Amino acid sequence: MLLTYDNIRMGFVVISVASCPLLFFVNAPFGRFSLSKDHVLTALSVNGIQSWIFMELFAPISFIHAFTQAPLLDHIPPISAPQGLLAGLFLTHYLNRSLISPLRTPSRSKSHLSVVLSAVCFNLFNGLMMGTYLRSDTAHAFLSVAFRRPLYWGGVLIWLSGFIGNILHDEILLNIRRNAKAKGKAKYEEDPTKKRAEYYAIPHGYLYRYISYPNYFCEWVEWIGFALAAAPLPPLTSLTAFMQHFHAPWVFPFAEILLMLPRAYKGHQWYLNKFAEYPKERKAVVPFLI
């Protein structure tokens, strides 16, 4: 059987490691790197908000299926309260990411179909991998007395801080778009011949004082906290032992960091090139480091 938990887990590791260096040289065509209107492939660009909702919904849907039906497990243990709480955290994140946030977004640049299909694959298999792990015997045994374990609650609090931070910094970007939309509408009403375009400005507030992509950083914090609560740390005694115990909650932030780091770096360079007054002391995505 090709579709197994271990194959999905290892696939995420291999693909993210292989893709990371390539993404420093290739701009994924969405957001500020959307294709221009005269690009030969722009015909394959789709509505930004609708495509975002579509591709992100695959994560909670596949997670619910894996967590409740456990199609990749030979034995299905009962669901403990700590497992249920973690499942709720995962779904809370994706409720915001797939529905609440995009429906509150006034505008979003078009995304290329290749980006949408890639995100569908990532979300589909990530939801399947995470749901399978949380329902597994391994998770059930590790989490059976998790409510008595300080690291579990510490991980939940770290997840919560990352989740709140993600929303706060996204709200700053949403306010930039809301203000730009209001100004663009007024200008358009004055002169209907003017083309409306996506507007970008320098964000300020909270961690934007230190980095260009605090929403990325907060998401990484969120899922590292989740991993601390959900799975044991993989042993460092050998590569074989590490990979055998490198479970889904750790694989997820590992893959996210490798796939999002190049985007943050290139986006940071874009800010520096676009705005002469952009704060030079800001790092890209990790305060004081990167």
C-alpha positions in Angstrom: 0.0 0.0 0.0 1.6 3.3 -1.2 -0.6 5.6 0.9 0.6 5.0 4.4 1.3 7.3 7.4 5.0 6.7 7.2 5.1 7.3 3.4 3.2 10.6 3.7 5.5 11.6 6.6 8.7 10.8 4.7 7.3 12.4 1.6 6.9 15.7 3.4 10.5 15.6 4.7 12.0 14.7 1.3 9.9 17.2 -0.7 10.4 20.1 1.7 14.2 19.6 1.9 14.4 19.3 -1.9 12.2 22.3 -2.5 13.6 24.8 0.0 16.8 25.8 -2.0 14.8 26.0 -5.3 12.3 28.4 -3.8 15.1 30.9 -3.2 15.3 31.2 -7.0 11.6 30.8 -8.0 8.8 33.1 -7.1 5.6 31.2 -6.4 3.1 33.3 -8.5 0.6 34.6 -5.9 0.4 37.7 -3.7 3.0 40.4 -4.4 4.6 37.9 -6.9 1.4 37.4 -9.0 1.9 37.3 -12.7 1.5 40.5 -14.7 -1.5 40.8 -16.9 0.6 40.4 -20.1 2.4 37.3 -18.9 1.9 34.3 -21.2 0.6 32.1 -18.3 -1.7 34.7 -16.7 -4.7 33.0 -18.3 -4.2 30.3 -15.6 -4.5 32.8 -12.7 -7.6 32.5 -10.6 -9.5 34.6 -8.0 -7.3 35.1 -5.0 -9.9 34.9 -2.2 -12.0 32.0 -3.7 -8.9 29.9 -4.6 -7.5 30.5 -1.0 -10.7 29.2 0.6 -10.8 26.2 -1.8 -7.3 25.1 -1.2 -7.2 25.6 2.5 -10.4 23.7 3.2 -8.7 20.5 2.1 -6.7 20.5 5.4 -9.6 20.4 7.9 -11.7 18.1 5.7 -8.9 15.5 5.3 -8.0 15.9 9.0 -11.6 15.2 10.1 -11.8 12.2 7.9 -8.5 10.8 9.1 -9.2 11.5 12.8 -12.7 10.1 12.8 -12.5 7.3 10.3 -8.8 6.4 10.6 -8.5 4.8 7.1 -4.7 4.4 7.4 -4.8 2.7 10.8 -5.1 -1.1 11.5 -6.2 -0.5 15.0 -8.4 2.4 16.1 -8.0 3.4 19.8 -10.6 5.5 21.6 -10.2 9.3 21.6 -8.9 10.7 24.9 -9.6 14.2 26.1 -6.0 15.5 25.3 -6.3 14.1 21.8 -9.7 15.8 21.4 -8.3 19.1 22.6 -5.4 19.0 20.1 -7.8 18.1 17.3 -9.9 21.2 18.3 -6.8 23.4 18.1 -6.0 22.1 14.6 -9.5 22.8 13.4 -9.6 26.2 15.1 -6.5 27.3 13.2 -8.0 26.1 9.9 -11.4 27.6 10.6 -9.7 30.9 10.8 -7.3 30.3 7.9 -9.8 28.8 5.4 -12.9 30.7 6.1 -12.9 33.6 8.7 -9.7 35.3 7.5 -10.3 35.2 3.7 -13.9 36.2 4.1 -12.8 39.3 6.0 -10.2 40.1 3.4 -11.3 43.0 1.2 -9.0 42.0 -1.7 -6.3 39.5 -2.6 -4.1 39.3 -5.7 -4.8 36.5 -8.1 -3.1 33.1 -7.6 -1.7 30.9 -10.4 -3.4 27.6 -10.8 -0.1 25.8 -10.1 0.0 27.4 -6.6 -3.5 26.4 -5.9 -2.9 22.7 -6.9 0.3 22.6 -4.9 -1.5 23.9 -1.8 -4.3 21.4 -2.3 -1.8 18.6 -2.3 0.0 20.0 0.8 -3.2 20.5 2.8 -4.8 17.2 1.7 -1.9 15.1 2.8 -1.0 17.2 5.8 -4.5 16.9 7.2 -4.4 13.2 6.5 -1.1 12.8 8.2 -2.0 14.9 11.3 -5.4 13.3 11.7 -3.9 9.8 11.4 -1.2 10.5 14.0 -3.6 12.0 16.5 -5.8 9.0 16.3 -3.0 6.4 16.4 -1.9 4.1 19.2 1.3 6.1 19.5 -0.5 9.4 20.2 -3.1 7.7 22.4 -0.3 6.2 24.6 1.8 9.4 24.7 -1.3 11.6 25.5 -3.1 9.3 27.9 -2.0 11.3 30.9 -1.1 14.5 29.1 -3.3 16.7 31.3 -0.9 16.0 34.1 2.2 16.9 32.0 3.4 20.5 32.2 4.9 20.3 28.7 1.5 19.6 27.3 0.0 22.7 28.7 3.1 24.7 27.9 2.8 23.6 24.3 -0.9 24.6 24.2 -0.1 28.0 25.6 2.7 28.4 23.0 0.2 27.4 20.3 -2.3 30.0 21.6 0.3 32.8 21.6 1.2 31.9 18.1 -2.4 31.8 17.0 -3.2 35.2 18.5 0.0 36.7 17.1 -0.9 35.4 13.7 -4.4 37.0 13.8 -3.0 40.3 15.2 -0.4 40.7 12.4 -2.8 39.6 9.7 -5.2 42.2 11.0 -2.5 44.9 10.3 -2.3 43.7 6.7 -6.1 43.6 6.4 -6.3 47.2 7.6 -3.8 48.2 4.9 -6.0 46.6 2.3 -9.2 48.1 3.7 -7.7 51.6 3.6 -6.3 51.0 0.1 -9.6 49.7 -1.2 -11.5 52.8 0.2 -8.9 55.1 -1.4 -9.0 53.2 -4.7 -12.8 53.2 -4.8 -12.8 57.0 -4.3 -10.2 57.5 -7.1 -12.1 55.1 -9.4 -15.3 57.1 -8.9 -13.4 60.3 -9.8 -11.9 58.7 -12.9 -13.3 55.4 -14.0 -10.6 55.0 -16.6 -8.0 54.4 -13.9 -7.1 50.7 -13.4 -7.5 49.3 -9.9 -4.5 47.4 -8.6 -3.4 45.6 -5.4 -1.9 48.1 -3.0 1.1 47.6 -0.7 2.4 49.7 2.1 4.9 49.3 5.0 3.2 47.5 7.9 3.9 48.7 11.4 3.0 47.5 14.9 3.8 44.5 17.2 6.5 42.3 15.7 6.6 44.3 12.5 9.0 46.4 14.4 11.5 43.6 14.1 10.6 41.5 11.1 8.8 41.7 7.8 6.9 38.5 8.2 5.6 38.1 11.8 2.6 36.2 10.5 4.9 33.5 9.3 6.9 33.5 12.5 3.8 33.3 14.6 2.5 30.4 12.6 5.8 28.6 13.2 5.6 29.3 16.9 2.0 28.0 16.8 2.8 24.6 15.3 6.0 24.1 17.4 3.9 24.6 20.5 1.4 22.1 19.1 4.2 19.6 18.5 5.5 20.0 22.0 2.1 19.1 23.3 1.2 16.4 20.8 4.4 14.3 20.3 7.6 13.3 22.0 10.8 15.0 20.9 12.6 12.7 18.4 15.8 11.2 19.8 19.1 12.5 18.5 21.0 9.3 19.1 21.1 8.4 15.4 19.5 9.5 12.1 17.6 6.3 11.9 16.1 6.7 15.4 15.4 10.3 14.7 13.4 9.6 11.5 11.5 6.7 13.1 10.2 9.0 15.8 9.9 12.2 13.7 6.1 12.2 14.0 3.6 14.3 12.1 3.3 17.2 14.7 7.1 17.8 14.2 7.1 17.1 10.5 4.5 19.8 9.9 6.4 22.8 11.3 9.6 21.4 9.8 8.1 21.4 6.3 6.4 24.8 6.9 9.6 26.5 7.9 11.6 25.1 4.9 8.8 26.0 2.4 8.0 29.4 3.8 11.5 30.7 4.7 12.5 31.4 1.0 9.2 33.3 0.5 9.8 35.4 3.6 13.4 36.2 2.5 12.4 37.1 -1.0 9.4 39.1 0.2 11.7 41.0 2.6 14.0 41.9 -0.3 10.9 43.0 -2.3 10.0 45.4 0.6 13.5 46.8 0.7 13.6 47.4 -3.1 10.1 48.8 -3.3 10.2 51.3 -0.4 13.3 53.5 0.0 12.2 54.3 3.6 11.7 50.7 4.6 13.3 50.1 8.1 16.8 48.6 7.4 17.0 47.1 10.9 14.1 44.8 10.3 15.0 41.1 9.7 12.9 38.9 7.3 11.2 36.4 9.6 13.0 35.6 12.9 13.7 38.6 15.2 17.3 39.6 15.4 18.5 36.6 13.3 17.0 36.0 9.8 
